[in-house]
């Protein structure tokens, strides 16, 4: 059964206006997930990545570098703007989030993908 332009799939309906939190987004599986969500769910509101600062690279710099990966090169500028980062660490209590970021995520996130390896 072909979909006409005005209809959407159940998956697109589920992610309509959703804010998705992804841990492990800088890894291979995370990048594939981000690309698939952005390509398949045009009405997704936002993707928030929990990114650990590494060495001298702040989470924003790691996000910028990640968005240059070949997997994500084809993502439109409009969809790239939907991807943001917060600094954190899955190994720390409360994910190492600041109180402000914790509040923001608790208030806005509707779907969580935990794909962090460690």
MOPAC internal coordinates of N, CA, C and O (Angstrom, degrees):
PM7 1SCF
backbone

  N    0.0000 0     0.00 0     0.00 0    0    0    0
  C    1.4425 1     0.00 0     0.00 0    1    0    0
  C    1.5274 1   108.13 1     0.00 0    2    1    0
  O    1.2310 1   120.56 1   -55.69 1    3    2    1
  N    1.3014 1   116.53 1   124.31 1    3    2    1
  C    1.4679 1   121.95 1  -179.63 1    5    3    2
  C    1.5255 1   109.59 1   -84.52 1    6    5    3
  O    1.2310 1   121.27 1   -36.73 1    7    6    5
  N    1.3128 1   115.17 1   143.27 1    7    6    5
  C    1.4637 1   120.73 1   176.90 1    9    7    6
  C    1.5202 1   109.33 1   -90.27 1   10    9    7
  O    1.2310 1   120.45 1   -44.80 1   11   10    9
  N    1.3240 1   116.75 1   135.20 1   11   10    9
  C    1.4618 1   117.16 1   173.57 1   13   11   10
  C    1.5237 1   108.33 1   -83.75 1   14   13   11
  O    1.2310 1   120.40 1    -8.20 1   15   14   13
  N    1.3071 1   116.83 1   171.80 1   15   14   13
  C    1.4657 1   121.14 1  -172.64 1   17   15   14
  C    1.5232 1   113.45 1   -64.29 1   18   17   15
  O    1.2310 1   120.12 1   156.35 1   19   18   17
  N    1.3334 1   117.37 1   -23.65 1   19   18   17
  C    1.4590 1   120.28 1  -177.13 1   21   19   18
  C    1.5226 1   113.09 1   -89.84 1   22   21   19
  O    1.2310 1   120.07 1   171.29 1   23   22   21
  N    1.3252 1   117.48 1    -8.71 1   23   22   21
  C    1.4585 1   118.87 1  -178.55 1   25   23   22
  C    1.5209 1   110.16 1   -99.81 1   26   25   23
  O    1.2310 1   121.49 1   -18.88 1   27   26   25
  N    1.3078 1   114.75 1   161.12 1   27   26   25
  C    1.4553 1   119.80 1   178.74 1   29   27   26
  C    1.5218 1   108.42 1  -133.42 1   30   29   27
  O    1.2310 1   121.41 1   -16.12 1   31   30   29
  N    1.3070 1   114.90 1   163.88 1   31   30   29
  C    1.4580 1   120.25 1   179.16 1   33   31   30
  C    1.5293 1   109.11 1   -83.07 1   34   33   31
  O    1.2310 1   120.05 1   -17.10 1   35   34   33
  N    1.3291 1   117.52 1   162.90 1   35   34   33
  C    1.4655 1   119.39 1   175.52 1   37   35   34
  C    1.5356 1   112.25 1   -58.91 1   38   37   35
  O    1.2310 1   120.21 1   146.31 1   39   38   37
  N    1.3181 1   117.20 1   -33.69 1   39   38   37
  C    1.4725 1   119.95 1   178.85 1   41   39   38
  C    1.5242 1   109.89 1   -67.88 1   42   41   39
  O    1.2310 1   120.10 1   136.01 1   43   42   41
  N    1.3274 1   117.42 1   -43.99 1   43   42   41
  C    1.4621 1   120.03 1   177.47 1   45   43   42
  C    1.5254 1   110.76 1   -61.89 1   46   45   43
  O    1.2310 1   120.54 1   141.64 1   47   46   45
  N    1.3244 1   116.56 1   -38.36 1   47   46   45
  C    1.4686 1   120.10 1   177.25 1   49   47   46
  C    1.5260 1   111.04 1   -63.31 1   50   49   47
  O    1.2310 1   120.61 1   137.82 1   51   50   49
  N    1.3312 1   116.44 1   -42.18 1   51   50   49
  C    1.4636 1   120.94 1  -179.55 1   53   51   50
  C    1.5272 1   111.25 1   -60.85 1   54   53   51
  O    1.2310 1   120.33 1   138.58 1   55   54   53
  N    1.3338 1   116.98 1   -41.42 1   55   54   53
  C    1.4665 1   121.22 1  -176.64 1   57   55   54
  C    1.5294 1   113.73 1   -89.23 1   58   57   55
  O    1.2310 1   120.09 1  -178.73 1   59   58   57
  N    1.3307 1   117.42 1     1.27 1   59   58   57
  C    1.4677 1   121.43 1   177.72 1   61   59   58
  C    1.5299 1   109.59 1   -54.73 1   62   61   59
  O    1.2310 1   120.03 1   -58.20 1   63   62   61
  N    1.3199 1   117.54 1   121.80 1   63   62   61
  C    1.4688 1   124.69 1   178.40 1   65   63   62
  C    1.5339 1   114.04 1    60.63 1   66   65   63
  O    1.2310 1   119.88 1  -162.08 1   67   66   65
  N    1.3230 1   117.83 1    17.92 1   67   66   65
  C    1.4681 1   121.49 1  -178.88 1   69   67   66
  C    1.5247 1   111.27 1   -79.36 1   70   69   67
  O    1.2310 1   121.48 1   -30.24 1   71   70   69
  N    1.3209 1   114.77 1   149.76 1   71   70   69
  C    1.4594 1   122.18 1   169.12 1   73   71   70
  C    1.5213 1   105.99 1  -111.96 1   74   73   71
  O    1.2310 1   120.91 1   -59.16 1   75   74   73
  N    1.3244 1   115.87 1   120.84 1   75   74   73
  C    1.4602 1   122.47 1  -174.02 1   77   75   74
  C    1.5254 1   109.53 1  -108.50 1   78   77   75
  O    1.2310 1   120.54 1   -50.38 1   79   78   77
  N    1.3309 1   116.57 1   129.62 1   79   78   77
  C    1.4607 1   122.42 1   173.39 1   81   79   78
  C    1.5210 1   107.65 1  -101.09 1   82   81   79
  O    1.2310 1   120.64 1   -50.75 1   83   82   81
  N    1.3341 1   116.37 1   129.25 1   83   82   81
  C    1.4613 1   121.14 1   178.65 1   85   83   82
  C    1.5178 1   109.20 1  -124.59 1   86   85   83
  O    1.2310 1   120.93 1   -55.20 1   87   86   85
  N    1.3404 1   115.82 1   124.80 1   87   86   85
  C    1.4599 1   120.51 1   168.93 1   89   87   86
  C    1.5220 1   106.09 1   -95.71 1   90   89   87
  O    1.2310 1   120.11 1   -34.12 1   91   90   89
  N    1.3028 1   117.39 1   145.88 1   91   90   89
  C    1.4613 1   119.92 1  -179.28 1   93   91   90
  C    1.5173 1   113.39 1    77.77 1   94   93   91
  O    1.2310 1   120.41 1  -160.44 1   95   94   93
  N    1.3081 1   116.83 1    19.56 1   95   94   93
  C    1.4586 1   121.35 1  -177.64 1   97   95   94
  C    1.5137 1   114.99 1   -65.73 1   98   97   95
  O    1.2310 1   119.62 1   160.28 1   99   98   97
  N    1.3227 1   118.33 1   -19.72 1   99   98   97
  C    1.4680 1   120.28 1  -179.50 1  101   99   98
  C    1.5231 1   112.24 1   -86.06 1  102  101   99
  O    1.2310 1   119.91 1   172.05 1  103  102  101
  N    1.3193 1   117.77 1    -7.95 1  103  102  101
  C    1.4647 1   121.24 1   176.62 1  105  103  102
  C    1.5185 1   111.23 1   -83.47 1  106  105  103
  O    1.2310 1   120.52 1    -5.38 1  107  106  105
  N    1.3209 1   116.61 1   174.62 1  107  106  105
  C    1.4633 1   120.96 1  -176.78 1  109  107  106
  C    1.5257 1   111.79 1   -58.77 1  110  109  107
  O    1.2310 1   120.34 1   128.30 1  111  110  109
  N    1.3309 1   116.95 1   -51.70 1  111  110  109
  C    1.4594 1   120.46 1  -178.21 1  113  111  110
  C    1.5273 1   111.00 1   -61.50 1  114  113  111
  O    1.2310 1   120.42 1   139.67 1  115  114  113
  N    1.3266 1   116.80 1   -40.33 1  115  114  113
  C    1.4581 1   120.81 1   178.36 1  117  115  114
  C    1.5158 1   112.56 1   -61.96 1  118  117  115
  O    1.2310 1   120.47 1   137.40 1  119  118  117
  N    1.3230 1   116.70 1   -42.60 1  119  118  117
  C    1.4739 1   120.58 1   179.42 1  121  119  118
  C    1.5208 1   111.09 1   -64.51 1  122  121  119
  O    1.2310 1   120.45 1   138.58 1  123  122  121
  N    1.3257 1   116.74 1   -41.42 1  123  122  121
  C    1.4672 1   120.39 1   178.47 1  125  123  122
  C    1.5288 1   109.69 1   -63.60 1  126  125  123
  O    1.2310 1   120.29 1   137.73 1  127  126  125
  N    1.3213 1   117.06 1   -42.27 1  127  126  125
  C    1.4630 1   121.66 1   178.22 1  129  127  126
  C    1.5281 1   111.21 1   -61.60 1  130  129  127
  O    1.2310 1   120.26 1   134.19 1  131  130  129
  N    1.3164 1   117.11 1   -45.81 1  131  130  129
  C    1.4706 1   121.45 1   179.29 1  133  131  130
  C    1.5256 1   110.56 1   -59.85 1  134  133  131
  O    1.2310 1   120.65 1   131.77 1  135  134  133
  N    1.3249 1   116.36 1   -48.23 1  135  134  133
  C    1.4692 1   120.49 1  -179.25 1  137  135  134
  C    1.5221 1   110.48 1   -60.15 1  138  137  135
  O    1.2310 1   120.14 1   135.17 1  139  138  137
  N    1.3201 1   117.34 1   -44.83 1  139  138  137
  C    1.4668 1   121.65 1  -178.18 1  141  139  138
  C    1.5272 1   111.05 1   -64.86 1  142  141  139
  O    1.2310 1   120.10 1   136.04 1  143  142  141
  N    1.3168 1   117.42 1   -43.96 1  143  142  141
  C    1.4660 1   119.79 1   178.93 1  145  143  142
  C    1.5243 1   111.39 1   -62.52 1  146  145  143
  O    1.2310 1   120.33 1   135.32 1  147  146  145
  N    1.3246 1   116.97 1   -44.68 1  147  146  145
  C    1.4669 1   120.20 1  -178.76 1  149  147  146
  C    1.5221 1   111.92 1   -66.82 1  150  149  147
  O    1.2310 1   120.50 1   143.43 1  151  150  149
  N    1.3164 1   116.65 1   -36.57 1  151  150  149
  C    1.4676 1   120.58 1  -178.77 1  153  151  150
  C    1.5244 1   111.70 1   -76.07 1  154  153  151
  O    1.2310 1   120.13 1   140.65 1  155  154  153
  N    1.3187 1   117.35 1   -39.35 1  155  154  153
  C    1.4625 1   121.10 1  -171.43 1  157  155  154
  C    1.5248 1   114.73 1   -93.99 1  158  157  155
  O    1.2310 1   120.11 1   161.42 1  159  158  157
  N    1.3072 1   117.39 1   -18.58 1  159  158  157
  C    1.4669 1   120.91 1  -175.24 1  161  159  158
  C    1.5283 1   109.79 1  -125.13 1  162  161  159
  O    1.2310 1   120.42 1  -101.56 1  163  162  161
  N    1.3262 1   116.81 1    78.44 1  163  162  161
  C    1.4673 1   120.50 1  -173.67 1  165  163  162
  C    1.5260 1   114.43 1   -63.67 1  166  165  163
  O    1.2310 1   120.06 1   158.33 1  167  166  165
  N    1.3230 1   117.49 1   -21.67 1  167  166  165
  C    1.4619 1   119.72 1  -178.54 1  169  167  166
  C    1.5246 1   113.15 1   -99.42 1  170  169  167
  O    1.2310 1   120.82 1  -165.32 1  171  170  169
  N    1.3129 1   116.03 1    14.68 1  171  170  169
  C    1.4619 1   121.84 1   172.39 1  173  171  170
  C    1.5254 1   107.37 1   -62.70 1  174  173  171
  O    1.2310 1   120.27 1   -45.80 1  175  174  173
  N    1.3051 1   117.09 1   134.20 1  175  174  173
  C    1.4609 1   119.71 1  -177.18 1  177  175  174
  C    1.5225 1   112.32 1   -75.66 1  178  177  175
  O    1.2310 1   120.73 1   128.22 1  179  178  177
  N    1.3516 1   116.21 1   -51.78 1  179  178  177
  C    1.4572 1   118.64 1  -172.76 1  181  179  178
  C    1.5164 1   110.19 1  -161.45 1  182  181  179
  O    1.2310 1   121.18 1   -29.08 1  183  182  181
  N    1.3319 1   115.34 1   150.92 1  183  182  181
  C    1.4593 1   122.60 1   170.99 1  185  183  182
  C    1.5215 1   106.81 1  -119.37 1  186  185  183
  O    1.2310 1   120.93 1   -55.58 1  187  186  185
  N    1.3273 1   115.83 1   124.42 1  187  186  185
  C    1.4607 1   121.74 1   177.81 1  189  187  186
  C    1.5222 1   107.46 1  -110.03 1  190  189  187
  O    1.2310 1   120.82 1   -54.44 1  191  190  189
  N    1.3183 1   116.04 1   125.56 1  191  190  189
  C    1.4579 1   121.12 1   178.96 1  193  191  190
  C    1.5191 1   109.53 1  -103.36 1  194  193  191
  O    1.2310 1   120.70 1   -49.71 1  195  194  193
  N    1.3193 1   116.27 1   130.29 1  195  194  193
  C    1.4591 1   121.04 1   171.63 1  197  195  194
  C    1.5210 1   105.90 1   -85.90 1  198  197  195
  O    1.2310 1   120.68 1   -69.61 1  199  198  197
  N    1.3315 1   116.30 1   110.39 1  199  198  197
  C    1.4675 1   121.05 1  -175.37 1  201  199  198
  C    1.5206 1   109.34 1  -120.82 1  202  201  199
  O    1.2310 1   121.52 1   -51.54 1  203  202  201
  N    1.3070 1   114.69 1   128.46 1  203  202  201
  C    1.4652 1   121.26 1   177.27 1  205  203  202
  C    1.5260 1   108.47 1   -79.77 1  206  205  203
  O    1.2310 1   120.80 1   -48.54 1  207  206  205
  N    1.3168 1   116.07 1   131.46 1  207  206  205
  C    1.4645 1   119.21 1   172.81 1  209  207  206
  C    1.5201 1   107.16 1   -66.82 1  210  209  207
  O    1.2310 1   120.50 1   -41.95 1  211  210  209
  N    1.3196 1   116.64 1   138.05 1  211  210  209
  C    1.4568 1   121.67 1  -173.98 1  213  211  210
  C    1.5129 1   109.02 1  -128.95 1  214  213  211
  O    1.2310 1   120.94 1   -52.09 1  215  214  213
  N    1.3038 1   115.82 1   127.91 1  215  214  213
  C    1.4677 1   122.25 1  -178.78 1  217  215  214
  C    1.5199 1   108.51 1    50.32 1  218  217  215
  O    1.2310 1   120.68 1    63.25 1  219  218  217
  N    1.3061 1   116.31 1  -116.75 1  219  218  217
  C    1.4663 1   119.98 1  -179.02 1  221  219  218
  C    1.5310 1   112.19 1  -100.27 1  222  221  219
  O    1.2310 1   119.99 1  -175.71 1  223  222  221
  N    1.3292 1   117.63 1     4.29 1  223  222  221
  C    1.4590 1   120.09 1  -176.83 1  225  223  222
  C    1.5254 1   111.16 1   -94.98 1  226  225  223
  O    1.2310 1   120.71 1   -64.49 1  227  226  225
  N    1.3170 1   116.24 1   115.51 1  227  226  225
  C    1.4563 1   122.44 1   175.31 1  229  227  226
  C    1.5302 1   108.40 1   -68.95 1  230  229  227
  O    1.2310 1   119.93 1   -20.66 1  231  230  229
  N    1.3150 1   117.74 1   159.34 1  231  230  229
  C    1.4668 1   120.84 1  -176.65 1  233  231  230
  C    1.5325 1   112.02 1   -58.80 1  234  233  231
  O    1.2310 1   119.34 1   146.03 1  235  234  233
  N    1.3352 1   118.87 1   -33.97 1  235  234  233
  C    1.4759 1   120.56 1   179.15 1  237  235  234
  C    1.5245 1   111.16 1   -65.12 1  238  237  235
  O    1.2310 1   120.47 1   139.07 1  239  238  237
  N    1.3213 1   116.70 1   -40.93 1  239  238  237
  C    1.4686 1   120.57 1   178.49 1  241  239  238
  C    1.5235 1   110.03 1   -66.15 1  242  241  239
  O    1.2310 1   120.40 1   141.72 1  243  242  241
  N    1.3344 1   116.83 1   -38.28 1  243  242  241
  C    1.4623 1   119.95 1   177.94 1  245  243  242
  C    1.5263 1   110.50 1   -65.88 1  246  245  243
  O    1.2310 1   120.15 1   142.72 1  247  246  245
  N    1.3375 1   117.32 1   -37.28 1  247  246  245
  C    1.4624 1   120.99 1   176.81 1  249  247  246
  C    1.5246 1   110.35 1   -63.82 1  250  249  247
  O    1.2310 1   120.29 1   133.40 1  251  250  249
  N    1.3253 1   117.05 1   -46.60 1  251  250  249
  C    1.4689 1   120.83 1   179.52 1  253  251  250
  C    1.5233 1   110.95 1   -59.50 1  254  253  251
  O    1.2310 1   120.17 1   136.23 1  255  254  253
  N    1.3250 1   117.27 1   -43.77 1  255  254  253
  C    1.4669 1   120.89 1   179.16 1  257  255  254
  C    1.5250 1   110.57 1   -65.54 1  258  257  255
  O    1.2310 1   120.37 1   139.64 1  259  258  257
  N    1.3185 1   116.89 1   -40.36 1  259  258  257
  C    1.4612 1   121.01 1  -179.56 1  261  259  258
  C    1.5270 1   111.57 1   -63.22 1  262  261  259
  O    1.2310 1   120.24 1   141.83 1  263  262  261
  N    1.3205 1   117.14 1   -38.17 1  263  262  261
  C    1.4671 1   120.76 1  -177.99 1  265  263  262
  C    1.5253 1   112.15 1   -68.06 1  266  265  263
  O    1.2310 1   119.71 1   168.78 1  267  266  265
  N    1.3284 1   118.16 1   -11.22 1  267  266  265
  C    1.4647 1   122.07 1   176.12 1  269  267  266
  C    1.5263 1   112.06 1   -90.65 1  270  269  267
  O    1.2310 1   120.02 1   177.95 1  271  270  269
  N    1.3254 1   117.56 1    -2.05 1  271  270  269
  C    1.4590 1   121.84 1   178.65 1  273  271  270
  C    1.5344 1   109.37 1   -62.47 1  274  273  271
  O    1.2310 1   119.97 1   -36.60 1  275  274  273
  N    1.3399 1   117.66 1   143.40 1  275  274  273
  C    1.4699 1   120.29 1   179.99 1  277  275  274
  C    1.5344 1   113.85 1   -53.49 1  278  277  275
  O    1.2310 1   119.87 1   147.15 1  279  278  277
  N    1.3159 1   117.86 1   -32.85 1  279  278  277
  C    1.4682 1   120.76 1   179.06 1  281  279  278
  C    1.5261 1   110.65 1   -60.97 1  282  281  279
  O    1.2310 1   120.13 1   145.85 1  283  282  281
  N    1.3280 1   117.35 1   -34.15 1  283  282  281
  C    1.4647 1   121.87 1  -174.22 1  285  283  282
  C    1.5209 1   113.76 1  -103.84 1  286  285  283
  O    1.2310 1   120.28 1   179.64 1  287  286  285
  N    1.3276 1   117.07 1    -0.36 1  287  286  285
  C    1.4774 1   120.81 1  -177.67 1  289  287  286
  C    1.5238 1   112.42 1   -59.07 1  290  289  287
  O    1.2310 1   119.92 1   146.21 1  291  290  289
  N    1.3266 1   117.77 1   -33.79 1  291  290  289
  C    1.4625 1   121.12 1  -176.57 1  293  291  290
  C    1.5168 1   114.76 1   -82.43 1  294  293  291
  O    1.2310 1   119.92 1   178.45 1  295  294  293
  N    1.3145 1   117.75 1    -1.55 1  295  294  293
  C    1.4670 1   121.06 1  -179.72 1  297  295  294
  C    1.5249 1   108.76 1   -71.60 1  298  297  295
  O    1.2310 1   120.85 1   -48.33 1  299  298  297
  N    1.3234 1   115.97 1   131.67 1  299  298  297
  C    1.4652 1   120.51 1  -177.81 1  301  299  298
  C    1.5264 1   111.14 1   -65.91 1  302  301  299
  O    1.2310 1   120.48 1   -25.80 1  303  302  301
  N    1.3387 1   116.69 1   154.20 1  303  302  301
  C    1.4744 1   119.93 1   176.99 1  305  303  302
  C    1.5323 1   112.30 1   -56.48 1  306  305  303
  O    1.2310 1   120.21 1   143.03 1  307  306  305
  N    1.3248 1   117.20 1   -36.97 1  307  306  305
  C    1.4699 1   120.77 1   178.86 1  309  307  306
  C    1.5283 1   110.17 1   -61.02 1  310  309  307
  O    1.2310 1   120.56 1   135.82 1  311  310  309
  N    1.3238 1   116.54 1   -44.18 1  311  310  309
  C    1.4613 1   119.82 1  -179.79 1  313  311  310
  C    1.5227 1   112.43 1   -74.35 1  314  313  311
  O    1.2310 1   120.00 1   148.96 1  315  314  313
  N    1.3219 1   117.61 1   -31.04 1  315  314  313
  C    1.4735 1   120.55 1   177.03 1  317  315  314
  C    1.5226 1   110.52 1   -59.57 1  318  317  315
  O    1.2310 1   120.56 1   145.88 1  319  318  317
  N    1.3267 1   116.53 1   -34.12 1  319  318  317
  C    1.4636 1   121.06 1  -179.10 1  321  319  318
  C    1.5267 1   112.31 1   -67.79 1  322  321  319
  O    1.2310 1   120.37 1   162.98 1  323  322  321
  N    1.3209 1   116.89 1   -17.02 1  323  322  321
  C    1.4642 1   120.79 1   179.01 1  325  323  322
  C    1.5242 1   112.29 1   -78.18 1  326  325  323
  O    1.2310 1   120.10 1   166.14 1  327  326  325
  N    1.3265 1   117.41 1   -13.86 1  327  326  325
  C    1.4649 1   121.55 1  -176.17 1  329  327  326
  C    1.5235 1   109.74 1   -97.39 1  330  329  327
  O    1.2310 1   120.88 1   -58.39 1  331  330  329
  N    1.3321 1   115.93 1   121.61 1  331  330  329
  C    1.4606 1   121.63 1   177.90 1  333  331  330
  C    1.5297 1   108.94 1  -128.13 1  334  333  331
  O    1.2310 1   120.88 1   -11.32 1  335  334  333
  N    1.3124 1   115.92 1   168.68 1  335  334  333
  C    1.4631 1   120.45 1  -179.00 1  337  335  334
  C    1.5162 1   110.87 1  -130.27 1  338  337  335
  O    1.2310 1   121.50 1   -33.16 1  339  338  337
  N    1.3265 1   114.73 1   146.84 1  339  338  337
  C    1.4593 1   121.46 1   168.54 1  341  339  338
  C    1.5215 1   106.92 1  -124.68 1  342  341  339
  O    1.2310 1   121.13 1   -34.85 1  343  342  341
  N    1.3063 1   115.44 1   145.15 1  343  342  341
  C    1.4575 1   120.70 1   179.97 1  345  343  342
  C    1.5193 1   109.40 1   -80.03 1  346  345  343
  O    1.2310 1   121.05 1   -49.41 1  347  346  345
  N    1.3341 1   115.60 1   130.59 1  347  346  345
  C    1.4545 1   120.15 1   178.57 1  349  347  346
  C    1.5132 1   110.73 1  -170.53 1  350  349  347
  O    1.2310 1   121.31 1     0.59 1  351  350  349
  N    1.3241 1   115.10 1  -179.41 1  351  350  349
  C    1.4602 1   121.25 1  -178.44 1  353  351  350
  C    1.5220 1   107.99 1  -151.95 1  354  353  351
  O    1.2310 1   120.44 1   -58.27 1  355  354  353
  N    1.3186 1   116.76 1   121.73 1  355  354  353
  C    1.4686 1   121.99 1  -178.37 1  357  355  354
  C    1.5233 1   113.01 1   -61.44 1  358  357  355
  O    1.2310 1   120.09 1   158.52 1  359  358  357
  N    1.3171 1   117.42 1   -21.48 1  359  358  357
  C    1.4695 1   121.67 1  -177.62 1  361  359  358
  C    1.5272 1   112.88 1   -84.52 1  362  361  359
  O    1.2310 1   120.08 1   173.35 1  363  362  361
  N    1.3200 1   117.45 1    -6.65 1  363  362  361
  C    1.4663 1   121.30 1  -177.13 1  365  363  362
  C    1.5291 1   110.92 1  -102.29 1  366  365  363
  O    1.2310 1   120.27 1   -26.42 1  367  366  365
  N    1.3326 1   117.09 1   153.58 1  367  366  365
  C    1.4662 1   119.35 1   174.47 1  369  367  366
  C    1.5299 1   110.29 1   -57.01 1  370  369  367
  O    1.2310 1   120.90 1   -37.56 1  371  370  369
  N    1.3179 1   115.88 1   142.44 1  371  370  369
  C    1.4762 1   122.58 1  -178.59 1  373  371  370
  C    1.5194 1   111.80 1    53.80 1  374  373  371
  O    1.2310 1   120.92 1  -150.27 1  375  374  373
  N    1.3337 1   115.85 1    29.73 1  375  374  373
  C    1.4719 1   123.25 1   178.95 1  377  375  374
  C    1.5224 1   113.19 1    60.58 1  378  377  375
  O    1.2310 1   120.10 1  -163.74 1  379  378  377
  N    1.3233 1   117.40 1    16.26 1  379  378  377
  C    1.4612 1   120.60 1  -179.93 1  381  379  378
  C    1.5180 1   113.13 1    68.29 1  382  381  379
  O    1.2310 1   120.42 1  -159.90 1  383  382  381
  N    1.3294 1   116.81 1    20.10 1  383  382  381
  C    1.4670 1   121.59 1  -177.53 1  385  383  382
  C    1.5219 1   111.47 1   -80.73 1  386  385  383
  O    1.2310 1   120.92 1   -31.81 1  387  386  385
  N    1.3238 1   115.85 1   148.19 1  387  386  385
  C    1.4583 1   119.97 1   170.02 1  389  387  386
  C    1.5285 1   107.44 1   -69.86 1  390  389  387
  O    1.2310 1   120.20 1   -18.88 1  391  390  389
  N    1.3099 1   117.23 1   161.12 1  391  390  389
  C    1.4679 1   120.52 1   178.27 1  393  391  390
  C    1.5260 1   110.83 1   -59.24 1  394  393  391
  O    1.2310 1   120.54 1   139.71 1  395  394  393
  N    1.3282 1   116.57 1   -40.29 1  395  394  393
  C    1.4707 1   120.49 1  -179.42 1  397  395  394
  C    1.5243 1   110.96 1   -63.77 1  398  397  395
  O    1.2310 1   120.14 1   134.57 1  399  398  397
  N    1.3365 1   117.34 1   -45.43 1  399  398  397
  C    1.4613 1   120.07 1   179.69 1  401  399  398
  C    1.5236 1   111.34 1   -67.93 1  402  401  399
  O    1.2310 1   120.41 1   143.12 1  403  402  401
  N    1.3245 1   116.83 1   -36.88 1  403  402  401
  C    1.4639 1   119.77 1   178.05 1  405  403  402
  C    1.5295 1   110.02 1   -61.37 1  406  405  403
  O    1.2310 1   120.59 1   134.40 1  407  406  405
  N    1.3288 1   116.48 1   -45.60 1  407  406  405
  C    1.4631 1   121.07 1   178.77 1  409  407  406
  C    1.5268 1   110.64 1   -61.66 1  410  409  407
  O    1.2310 1   120.63 1   133.90 1  411  410  409
  N    1.3280 1   116.40 1   -46.10 1  411  410  409
  C    1.4623 1   121.36 1   179.65 1  413  411  410
  C    1.5271 1   111.20 1   -57.25 1  414  413  411
  O    1.2310 1   120.31 1   133.40 1  415  414  413
  N    1.3269 1   117.02 1   -46.60 1  415  414  413
  C    1.4605 1   120.56 1  -178.88 1  417  415  414
  C    1.5244 1   111.77 1   -68.09 1  418  417  415
  O    1.2310 1   120.20 1   138.15 1  419  418  417
  N    1.3239 1   117.22 1   -41.85 1  419  418  417
  C    1.4629 1   119.93 1   179.08 1  421  419  418
  C    1.5237 1   111.97 1   -61.92 1  422  421  419
  O    1.2310 1   120.66 1   146.19 1  423  422  421
  N    1.3218 1   116.34 1   -33.81 1  423  422  421
  C    1.4613 1   120.90 1  -178.74 1  425  423  422
  C    1.5263 1   113.72 1   -80.65 1  426  425  423
  O    1.2310 1   119.88 1   153.65 1  427  426  425
  N    1.3301 1   117.83 1   -26.35 1  427  426  425
  C    1.4651 1   118.39 1  -170.05 1  429  427  426
  C    1.5268 1   115.90 1  -115.85 1  430  429  427
  O    1.2310 1   119.41 1   151.51 1  431  430  429
  N    1.3123 1   118.73 1   -28.49 1  431  430  429
  C    1.4693 1   120.53 1  -173.60 1  433  431  430
  C    1.5249 1   111.01 1   -73.01 1  434  433  431
  O    1.2310 1   121.29 1   -47.60 1  435  434  433
  N    1.3401 1   115.14 1   132.40 1  435  434  433
  C    1.4625 1   120.92 1   178.91 1  437  435  434
  C    1.5272 1   112.62 1  -113.52 1  438  437  435
  O    1.2310 1   120.13 1   160.13 1  439  438  437
  N    1.3293 1   117.36 1   -19.87 1  439  438  437
  C    1.4680 1   121.99 1  -179.27 1  441  439  438
  C    1.5243 1   108.23 1  -139.41 1  442  441  439
  O    1.2310 1   120.56 1   -41.66 1  443  442  441
  N    1.3424 1   116.53 1   138.34 1  443  442  441
  C    1.4639 1   121.31 1   178.10 1  445  443  442
  C    1.5244 1   109.55 1  -124.35 1  446  445  443
  O    1.2310 1   120.93 1   -47.86 1  447  446  445
  N    1.3341 1   115.83 1   132.14 1  447  446  445
  C    1.4642 1   122.65 1   170.47 1  449  447  446
  C    1.5172 1   106.64 1  -116.21 1  450  449  447
  O    1.2310 1   120.56 1   -63.46 1  451  450  449
  N    1.3319 1   116.53 1   116.54 1  451  450  449
  C    1.4651 1   120.91 1   177.52 1  453  451  450
  C    1.5281 1   107.21 1  -101.62 1  454  453  451
  O    1.2310 1   120.69 1   -82.23 1  455  454  453
  N    1.3365 1   116.28 1    97.77 1  455  454  453
  C    1.4698 1   120.75 1  -179.40 1  457  455  454
  C    1.5218 1   111.52 1  -119.54 1  458  457  455
  O    1.2310 1   120.67 1  -162.39 1  459  458  457
  N    1.3406 1   116.32 1    17.61 1  459  458  457
  C    1.4650 1   120.22 1   177.59 1  461  459  458
  C    1.5289 1   109.25 1   -71.29 1  462  461  459
  O    1.2310 1   120.98 1   -38.97 1  463  462  461
  N    1.3203 1   115.73 1   141.03 1  463  462  461
  C    1.4598 1   120.67 1  -178.78 1  465  463  462
  C    1.5212 1   111.46 1   -80.54 1  466  465  463
  O    1.2310 1   120.13 1   138.81 1  467  466  465
  N    1.3235 1   117.36 1   -41.19 1  467  466  465
  C    1.4673 1   119.84 1  -178.56 1  469  467  466
  C    1.5032 1   110.42 1  -134.99 1  470  469  467
  O    1.2310 1   120.10 1   180.00 1  471  470  469

